[in-house]
Amino acid sequence: MRVIEPVEIIPPGARPRWQPDWRPRLSGVLVSRIVAFLVDFMAIGFLVWFYGFLAAFFGLFTLGLTWLIFPILLPLVALLYNGFTLSGPRAATWGMRIAGVEVRNIDGTRVTFLTAAGHAVLFYLSCYFLTPMILLIGLFRSDRRMAHDLLTGVILVRRMV
């Protein structure tokens, strides 16, 4: 015998029980994201420079073996930087912390490393292919989510202090 679960009917305009109301925490998020991007751009640049210097130095002792990391250094550093900082206890990169923004899954939980890394990959790909249009999606949506946010199921909100 099959048991049929009752279906919850949600009236138009109401939100499901599992989805938090993000509206109070969305004001000014788009400008904060731009500030966060600029800070993160500088942080990733510094980390690439630092690890590039280390790879060059150790390449002298390994007969150039560590120099093989140079072609993948930038994508690797950017992926690990975003993955570890977004999935960490503060749920934000260094730039997002300065701008007062954090990343959450749409149901309010913290993002995992794979979700954060996937979000970073989609962000950098969309920046590469859709540079000016990436902001337009956020301008026309009421929740200020962009394409890479929609694809990974995350939302950027103001940090509650």
C-alpha positions in Angstrom: 0.0 0.0 0.0 1.4 3.4 -1.0 1.2 6.3 1.4 0.7 9.6 -0.3 2.3 12.6 1.5 0.2 15.7 1.7 1.4 18.5 -0.6 1.9 21.9 0.9 0.1 24.5 -1.1 1.9 27.8 -1.1 -0.2 30.9 -1.8 1.0 33.3 -4.5 3.5 35.8 -3.1 4.4 33.7 -0.1 7.7 32.0 0.4 8.2 28.3 1.3 9.0 27.5 5.0 12.5 26.4 4.2 13.5 29.6 2.4 14.5 32.5 4.6 13.5 36.0 3.9 16.6 37.6 2.6 15.1 41.0 1.7 16.3 42.9 4.8 19.9 41.8 4.1 20.0 42.7 0.4 20.4 46.4 0.4 23.7 47.6 -1.1 24.9 44.1 -1.9 25.7 44.8 -5.5 28.1 47.8 -4.7 29.6 45.7 -1.9 30.3 42.9 -4.4 32.2 45.2 -6.6 34.3 46.5 -3.7 34.9 42.9 -2.6 36.0 41.9 -6.1 38.6 44.6 -6.2 40.0 43.7 -2.8 40.0 40.0 -3.7 41.7 40.7 -7.1 44.5 42.4 -5.2 44.7 39.6 -2.6 44.8 36.8 -5.3 47.5 38.9 -7.2 49.6 39.1 -4.1 49.2 35.3 -3.4 50.1 34.5 -7.0 53.2 36.7 -6.7 54.2 35.1 -3.4 53.8 31.5 -4.5 55.3 32.3 -7.9 58.4 33.7 -6.1 58.5 30.5 -3.9 58.2 28.3 -7.0 60.9 30.2 -8.8 63.2 29.9 -5.8 62.6 26.2 -5.3 63.0 25.7 -9.0 66.7 26.4 -8.6 67.0 23.4 -6.3 64.7 21.1 -8.1 66.4 21.7 -11.5 63.3 23.6 -12.8 60.7 21.0 -11.8 58.6 23.4 -9.7 58.6 25.9 -12.6 56.0 23.6 -14.2 53.4 25.0 -11.8 53.6 28.5 -13.4 50.9 27.9 -16.1 48.3 26.7 -13.5 49.3 28.9 -10.6 46.7 31.7 -11.1 43.7 29.4 -11.6 44.9 27.1 -8.7 45.4 30.0 -6.3 42.1 31.6 -7.2 40.2 28.4 -6.9 41.7 27.5 -3.5 41.4 31.0 -2.2 37.6 31.2 -3.0 37.0 27.6 -2.0 38.6 27.8 1.5 37.4 31.3 2.4 33.8 30.9 1.2 33.4 27.6 2.9 35.2 28.7 6.0 33.6 29.8 9.3 33.1 33.4 8.1 31.6 32.4 4.8 33.3 35.2 3.0 36.5 36.0 1.1 38.8 38.7 2.5 37.2 41.3 0.2 33.7 40.2 1.2 34.6 40.6 4.9 35.8 44.2 4.3 32.7 45.0 2.3 30.4 43.3 4.8 29.0 40.6 2.6 28.7 36.8 3.2 27.7 33.8 1.1 24.9 31.4 2.0 23.1 28.6 0.3 19.6 29.7 -0.6 18.2 27.7 2.3 20.4 29.7 4.8 23.1 27.0 5.4 26.8 27.5 4.8 28.3 26.6 1.4 30.6 23.6 1.0 34.1 23.7 -0.5 32.8 22.2 -3.8 30.0 24.7 -4.0 32.4 27.6 -3.3 34.9 26.3 -5.8 32.2 25.9 -8.4 30.9 29.4 -7.7 34.4 30.7 -8.3 34.9 28.8 -11.5 31.6 30.0 -12.9 32.3 33.6 -11.7 35.7 33.7 -13.5 34.3 32.1 -16.6 31.4 34.6 -16.7 33.9 37.4 -16.2 35.9 36.2 -19.1 33.0 35.7 -21.5 30.4 38.2 -20.3 32.4 41.0 -18.6 30.1 43.9 -18.7 26.9 41.9 -18.8 27.6 40.0 -15.5 26.5 43.1 -13.5 23.3 43.6 -15.6 21.8 40.4 -14.4 22.2 41.5 -10.8 20.7 44.9 -11.6 17.5 43.5 -12.9 16.8 40.9 -10.2 15.3 41.9 -6.9 17.5 39.5 -5.0 20.7 40.9 -6.7 21.8 37.4 -7.7 23.9 36.9 -10.7 24.1 34.0 -13.2 26.8 32.1 -11.3 24.8 32.6 -8.0 21.8 31.1 -9.7 23.7 28.1 -11.1 25.3 27.2 -7.8 22.2 28.0 -5.6 23.9 30.6 -3.4 23.0 34.2 -2.4 25.2 37.0 -1.2 23.7 38.9 1.7 24.8 41.6 4.1 26.7 40.3 7.1 24.7 40.4 10.3 27.0 41.7 13.1 
